[in-house]
Amino acid sequence: MALEFVGRSLALSNSGLSAACGSLAVQGPEVWTVLSVETGAQGFLADRRPQILYERHIFSRLTGGQYDDGDISDPTPGRE
């Protein structure tokens, strides 16, 4: 399935992937593994915004748990 990009964003080309791998000193499969895990294999939402995985347990740790509410901040990881 080809994605339709809008604005100035471009799909990752083979040469772009090679350049990113070289900059990060990793191989292509490592990049695709992170993409798959962190975005569910989709880098963009339906409205073309980039998909970002929010880590509520990291937020909790970095703020000392002061905002823990079981939703946006919690010491245990969770999914929506």
Beta strands, then each sheet from edge to edge (+ up, - down):
end
